[in-house]
Amino acid sequence: MKADLTVPSAARDRGSIRRANLALVLRMLRDGGPLSRARIAADSGLPKPTVTSLVAELVALGLAFEGPTRREGAIGRPGTLVGIDGSRFCGIGVEISSSYVHVLALTLGGGTAFERRVPVAVAGAGAAAVLDLTGAAVRECAAALDRSAARAVGLTLAVPGVIDTRAGVVRYAPALGWRDVPVTTGLSERLGPTALPLAVENDAKLGAVAEHVHGQVPDMVCITGERGIGAGIISDGRLLRGSAGFAGEVGHMPLGPRRLPCVCGRTGCWETMVGLDAILRLAADADDEVHDPGVELERRLATLHDRAALGDARTLDALARVADALGLGIALLTDVLNPGRVVLGGYFTHIGDLMLDRVRAVVHERVMAPEGGGCDVVLSTLGFTAAARGGAYVALDAVYRDPGSAV
């Protein structure tokens, strides 16, 4: 019996080592490629014959290509470069927001293979109807990928609220009116037997993943700007989840002196001061066009931007009040976390340029450390795509962890 157990164990060890080395080479190509085999061997410490074999396997899997030659150094023969073949495999990110469902497929090379955003009042529609709509949009995405000879390797759902990632359940999403919704099971049932590997994560965390991939700042806080306010925290290059995975619910910090009611059932939450509902409420009466959910949010925000440019007093006052409250909360987060950058996403990307100087001034005034703790407050360049983009990146991460199994 001992011999019978030893042989399979050794085989598994060899297989594990090869899978780890395959993943290592692919990540090297992602982070620094295209590279020659000699450079891969030198940087990884792997023998050249092993690198040659690993590269051949990645090419056979459709994950890498052999390209032109390049001389590395003053002498020696030029080496053939190896790079990531980014076109054949995709990750799908799906954001379920309070006002839309956004489906985005990204290739391994970072290109957009499919994108669609469907407007829907999620809280009013109910979870079942929203999952029906999401399933239909994902099937449309899969069909489009098939036509382009690409294939999805996984799907990650982004949802605002408290997420039990292991169970695939949205425990509480007040902006959606959801409680204990089994989203991964529900979507899998709608996609049928060919369903992709599914995962669900908080939208702010996935937005932070996307911002980190684009900005490469090791310590940053990414703040969503939608009806709800959340944060994704990157610490030393890693997503901070907390002991139970619920880190980042900053929108419910009790900072509001007026104690306005929040959708979570409490009063005085930070998002009642700086969330989308807050800026719209402060800037216009309830019958104003900027409150009309039938109008695309970008158009409504553009209307506010135009009014501010024309000097409308109420709009300018609303922007100033939100900027002061935003700076207050960011200063608190900066004192606790000392990030190098705070990124404002969501609706802030559309009108945040009108508030940014004031927000920065409040942060520098209130942060205890000199010079605002070295924190820079910037606007996201990803806008409302960040959460879905982060979901696609997370889905693609399976390829970089275990290339052979993922594809």
N, C-alpha and C positions, 0 to 999 in steps of 0.2 A: 504493500500500500504506500509505503514511503516513496518508492521509486515512481509509482504512478502519479503521486502528487507533485513530485519535484519537476518532472519533465514539462507538464503543462505550465507550471509556475515560471520556469525559465523562458518558455515560449512567450508567455504573456509579458515578461519583463522585456524581452527583445522587441516585441511589438510595441510596448509602451514607449521604449526609448526611441524607436523609429518615428512614432507618431509625434513625440515631443520635438524631435529634430526637424521633422517636416514642418511643424508649426513654427519653429524657430526661424527657419529659412524664409518662410512666407512672410512672417512679421518683419524680417530684415528687409525684404523687398518692398514691403509697404512703407516702412519708415525711412529707408535710405536708397531705394532702388531707382533705376535699374543698376545692377551690380554684376561684376564678373564672378565666375566661379572662384577664381583665386582670391578675390576680395572677400567673398562669403566665407571661404575657408579660413582666411586670416582673422576675420572679425569674430567668427563663431568658435574657432578652435577645433573645428571638425576636420578630419582628414579629407584631402582633395577627392579621393575616390568616393567617399561617402557623400560629399557635396554633389558630385556628378550624378550619382544615383538618385539623390533626393530631388535635384532639379529635373531629372528625366521623369520622375513620378509626378511632380507638380505640372509639368507640361502635359503629360498624359491625362491628368485629371482636368485639364482645361483651365488651370489656375495661373499658369505662367507661360511666358513666351521667350524665345531666344531671339535677340534682336541684333543690332549692328555691333561691330567690334569697336573697342576703345583701348588705347594704350594707357596703362597705369604705371607711371614712372618714365624715366628717360630711356631705359633699355628694356629688352625683352619683347616677345611677340605680343601684339594686341590681343586682348581677351574678348570673347563674345559676351555681350551683356545679357543678363536675364532680368526680366521685369514681370510685374503682375499682369495677367490677362484679365482686364477688368470688365469684360463685356458679357460673359456668359452666365454669371450668377448674381443674384440680387437679394437684398434684404428688404422687407416691406415694413414700413412704419405706419401705424394708423392712430390718429388722434381723435378721440371723442371729446369735443369741447361742448360748452353750453349751447353754442349756436351753429355748430357744423360738425361734420365728419370728414376728416382729411386723410386721404390714402396716398402714400408716397413710396415708390420703389426706387432704391438706389443700387447701382451696380457696384461691384467690388472696387472698381476704379473711381467711384464717387460720382458718376454721372446719373442724371435723372432718367429712369427708364419709363416711369409712369407717374402721373400725378392727377388727382381729382379731389376737389373739395365740394361737398354737398351741404347746402344750408339746411338746417333743421333745428327747431326749438326742442332741444333734447328733453328738458324737464316736462314739457307738456306732452311729448310723444310717448313717453314711457320706455322702459328698458327693452322690452321685447321688440317693439317696432324699430328702435334704434339699432339693435343687433341685427334685425332683418335687413335694414338699409346697409349696415356695415358689411354684412355677408355678401350682399349683391355687389357692392363696390369692390370688395376684395376679389370676387370672381371675375369682375370686369378687368381688374388689374392682371390677374393670372392669365386671362385670355390674351391680353395685349402682350404680355411677356412671351407667351407661346408663339405668337405671330412673329416675334423678333428673335426667336430661337434662344431666348434667355429663360432661366429658371430661378424661382425663389427658393431660398434655403431656410427661411423662417420669417415669422411675423411677430412684431411687438406692438401691443396696444398701449397707448398713452391716455390716461384718464386722470382728471383732477380729483384729489381727495386722498383718503386713507386707503392704501392698497395692501392686501395680503398677497404678496407676490408668490409665495409658495403654493397657496391654495388657488390662486388665480381668481380671487374674489375682490370686488370693490366693496370694502366694508362700509365706507361712508363718503359720499360725494355730494355735499349739500348744494353745490351749484347745479348739479344734474337732478337732484331729488332722488338719488339712488342710495339704497342701503342693502348690504349683503347680496349683491348681484354677482352670480358666478359667470363672469364674462368670458373666460377662456373656454369653459365647457359649453356655454351658450353659442359662442362663435364657431367652435369646432363642430357642433351639431348642425349648424347652418351651412358649413362648408363641405360636410360629408366626409366620406372615407379618404379622400385625397387631401384632407386638411393638413396645413403646414404645422411644424412645431410652433406652438403659440406661447407667448408670455405676456404679462401685463405689468405695467410700472406706472408710478406717479408721473404726470406730465412735466412737472418742474424738474424732476431728476433727469428725465430724458432730454429736456431742453438743455440742461447743464452739460450732458454728455456731448450734444451737438456743438455747443459753444466751446467746449474744451477742445474738441477735435479741430475746430477752426482757429481758435486763438492760442492753444498750447500754453496757457497760463496755468501753473501748477496749483495756485491757490486762488479760487474765485468763487463768487456767489452769483448765481443767475436767478433773477427775479421774474416770474411770469407776470404779465399784465393783462389779465382778462377779468371776467366777472369776479373770480376768486384770485387771490394772490398767494403764490407759493414760492419756494426757493429750492434750487438744486445747489448743493455745496460740493465743490471740488477741493480736496485737501491733499497736498503733496501729490497731485496728479491722479487721485482716486476719488470716486464718488463716495461721499459720506452718507451712510444709510442710518446709522444709529443702531442701538442694541436690538430693536425689533423691526427696523426698516422704515420707521415713520419720521425720520428727521426731515426738516424742511417746511413744517406747517407754520410758517412765519406770518401768514395772513391773519392768524387768529391771536397774535400778540395783543394784549389789552392796552392799546395806546390811545384810544379815542376818548377825549375829555367829554364829549357830548353823549357818550354811551348809546350811540345809534344801534338799532337792532341789526344783527348779522344773520345771514341765511343758516348759519350753524346753530342758531338758537340762543347764542350769547349776545352780549352787547359790548360796544366799544372796540371791536376787533379792528386791526390795522386796515384790513381790506375795505371796511366801511368808510375809510378816509382816502384810500388811494386806488381802489379797484375801479373797473370800468363803470359800474353803476354809480360810483361816487362822482367821477368827472362829468358824466352825463347829467346827473341830478343837479350838480352845482352850476353847470353851464347853460342849462335850458329847462323850460317848463315841460311837463309830462306830454303835452300834445305837440311838441316840437318834432320836426322830422328826424332829428338825431336819435330819438328814442324808438324809431320805427324799426322793428326787427325784420321787416320785409325788405329793408334796404341793406345792402352789403355793408358790413362794419367799416371797411376801408373807406367807402364813400362818406359815411357819417363822420368818421374821424377827419377826413379831408375838409368837410364842411366846417368843423370846429377850427381846423388849422386856418382856413380862409378867413373866418370871422376874427380870429386873433390877429391875423395880418392886417385886417382892416381897422383894428383898434377897438373891437367890441368890448366894452367894459366888463360885462358879465363873464364872457369867455376868459378874458385875461385874469380876472379875479379868481375864477375857478382853477385855472392853471397854477396860479401862485399858491393857492391853498393846498392843492394836491402836491405841488413841489415841496412845500414846507413839511408836510406830513411824510412824504416819501423820504426826504432827507433825514428826518427824525428816526424813522425805522432803520434806514441804512446805517446811520451812525451807531445805533445800538448793535446791529449785526457786526459792524466793523470792530467795535470795542470787544466783542466776544470772540470773533473768528479771525480778525486781522487778515482779510483777503487782500491780494494784490490788485484785484479788479472786481467790481460789481457790474454785471451786465443787465441792462433793463430790456426785457423782451416784450412780446405781445403788443398791446395797444401803445405802449410807450414808444415803440419804434416809429409810430406814425405822427405823434405829436410831442414826443419827448424832447425834440430839439428846442421846443419853446420853454422847456422847464429845466434843461440840463444844467445851465450855469447856476441857477438858484439852488438846485439839489446839491451840487458840488459845494457851494458856499455853506449850506447848512451842515453838510457832513464834516467839512473842515472845521467849522465852528464848534461842533458838538463832540467830535471824537477826542478822547482823552490823549491819545498819542500825538506827538508833534507831526505837522504836515498831514493830518488826516490818517495817520498810521501807514502812509504810503499807498493808500487805496485810491484807485482811479475809477470813477463812475462813467460808464460808456453805454451807448445804445447798441443793441444787437443789430447785426446786419441780416439776420435770418428771419426776423419778424414772426409771423404766425406759423411758419414752417418748422420751427425749431424742435418741437416735441415729436412730430412725425419723423423728422430727420434723425433725431436721436434714437427713436425706435428702430429705424432701418439700420443704423450703425450697430445697435445691440444685436439685432438679428444676424448681421454679417459677422459679428464677433465669433460665432460658432465656427466659422470657416478658419479663422486665425488660431483658434484653440485646438482644433482637430480637423485638418483639411480633408483627409480621406473620408471620415465618417460624415462630415457635413454635406459633402457633394455626392 
